[in-house]
Amino acid sequence: MEIQQSSSDGVESLNGLTGDVILSPGTNITLVPTGNTITINAIGDGTGTVTSVSVVTANGFSGSVLNPTTTPAITLTTTVTPTQVLFAGATGVISGDSAMTYAGNGRLTLGVEGSISARLSLADATSGTVDIIAASGGADWTMTLPSSASGGAGNALIDTDGLGTLGWASFLTSAITSINSDSSAAQTLVQSTGVQIVDGGGGAHTFTAWLSTGVNGGQSAFGGTKAGEDLTLVSTTHAVAGEIYFGANKQNYFSEVLERWSLGAGAPTATMHIKAGSTSAGSAPIKLTSGALNTVEEIGAFEYLSSGVSNSNDLYFTIDRGAGSPERKQVAWITSSISGNAATATLATTATTATNVTVSDAGSDTTTWIMLAGTQTGNQGVLTDSGLTYNASTNALTATTFIGALTGNVTGNVTGSSGSTTGNAATATALQNARTIGGVSFDGTANITVSTATGGFTVSGGNLALGANSITMSGSIGVTGTRVTKLWATDIESTNMPTVGGTAILTSLTAPSFTTVELGSGGATDTTLSRVSAGIAAIEGNNIVTENRNTSTSGVASSPTASQTDTITHSLGRTPKVIRIYGIGAFVNNAAATPTPFSMGTYSSSGNTCVYMTSAGTSAQASQTSTVFSVFLATSSGNTISGVIQNVGTTSFDIVWTETGTAAAQKYMWECE
């Protein structure tokens, strides 16, 4: 978040702000510490003075400041183990491995006598190493390298006295084998510009005798001779890595343990750790040379472009705006005076203007103040008014006066001669506009009595509930043309006999016409008697069968034949609910005691059904039932006739006959109701 600040404004707190805080030129800025850390870069015109400087102990370093309020001089100190070579640790510069010590006077010792053997590894450009290892259990011995002036063309370093002392001697093409290499292949030492070790596989490893003493004109190290080959510097072949130093004072090095660079900063605590600068010219930690800005912005790039204008913004840093989208930002600074402890300051003397602020819920605070501004627009300071407060616990907004329209519930007195209030008033004495009830004006100041309701009362959208109260009246409920649809009552008391259709109930119960009658007791109306059609009534939707029957033998042929259909005419005047038919046959052989064939059946909405007795010789026969026929007669074995009632209507119905064999004579009677 950026806060733009004008020289005449202030802000009480920067708590909750994130991002850059940019302060425009103005008066001095005072930072009041309360535990936070603020980093402020200079920007704009003006001059200023740092009033106090201190050193924070961290990463293995401590220090002191001389003249901290005038011309500070900073001294850094650290503690390391004497004689051990320094390494870059995870938290700063630390003492090195005990197997590498420096005793002074140019004496560097590798290994620990009696426990750790020294080992010097020379790595090949492609693969393999050449190791120089101290002899295990051997006595002390010295290798002395003579000065370069002692050597001549065709000479080489050889053991000249048999005691391990190397000296220059004529060597030419003579060879020395087995020179203490870890390789099992034979090693050959041949004359070259310096010394060349050739392993048994033909690979050459060259070094000069002047690595420790130097050579006139300088030296160069090359890793390979082919394209893309590398030069690799490794601190040690041991599992515990060390440092690779640059320079005799060992202040600049690369820690292989931490994989960090230290440029005079001691043990590095970052990937690149640079020592602090001083007041001396040319001692700045980093110095950029002005140059053109990248045409294509690169995320993470620092760039410097001098415009030649005093105090111009020339330093740029490219950030990632998301999804790999770079955006170059100009680094801003201030040049006005700063006082206070920046490490813990929370308040700036002159604050920038905030386009956005971070707010939080008031919680259960009983009193908070509403933030106000002096004018409608522009850069304004934040103001409050003791007469305008908000109680977060009760959600109550309090002010001495409200001007304008209010919507919602208002507690307290509302005064004024104009405007309007929308909502419910806690107390009121009169209606602004009186209303007419039953022709009588009502303004809410007193009760009214409606003696004559002009136009009557209208209740719509609900019920008029009086509870246990009564309606007292001398007129009628409902009038001709506007009658009450239904009246539900437990008891009806009447001076005169009630009338139905203009006829008193006591005088005639047949003259009135009812569509439905509700029957019940104890306040329950659980039975409805209703008219279905002429002569048909129903109870709860089920028709009541009246005593209207038609019985006859007419229309049914005596001894009908196969495939014969009889149409029977009835006089019910409606469709019969039930049709019954009875049949009886003649004896076939009375002497043989053949039973008399008979049948009785019905037709209803469920279909045809009947019961009958079979006839088959002189043996006993069981009674039978059928859900196919209305009548079935078996006059003798193999001779039967059956009838099915169909096409039942309001004036007639059919009996469809089917005969098997030749049935004896029969008679039938039907009945419908």
ABEGO torsion letter per residue (X at the ends): XBBBBBAABBBABABGBBEBBBBBBEBBBBBBBAGBBBBBBBBEBEBBBBABBBBBBBGGBBBBBBGAABBBBBBBBBBBBBGBBBBBBAAEBBBBBAABBBAEGGBBBBEBBGABBBBBBBBBAABEBBBBBBBBGBBBBBBBBBBAAABBBGBBBBBAAGAGBBBBBBAEABBBBGAGBABABBBBBBBBABBBBBBAAGBBBBBBAAAAAEBBGEBBBBABABBGBBBBBBABABABBBBBBBEAAGABBBBAAAGBBBBGAEBBABABBBBBBBABBGABABBBBBBBBBABBBBGBBBBBBAGBBGBBABBBBBBAEGGBBBBBBBBBBABBBBEBAAABABBABBBBBABBBBBBAEABABBBBBBBABABEBBBBBBBAABBBBAAAGBBBBABBBEBBBEBBBEBBBEABEBBBEBBABBABBABBBBBGGBBBAGABBBBBABBBGEBBBBGEBBBAEABBBBBABBBEBBGBBBABBBBABBBBABBBBBGGBBAAABAAABBBABBBBEBGGBBABBBBBABBGBBBBGGBBBBBBBBBBBABGBBBGBBBGBBBBBBBAAGBBBABBBBBBBBBBABAAAGBBBBBBBBBBBAAEBBBBBBBBBEABBBBBBBBAABABBBBABBGBBBBBBBBGBBAABBBBBBBBBEBBBBBBBBBBBX
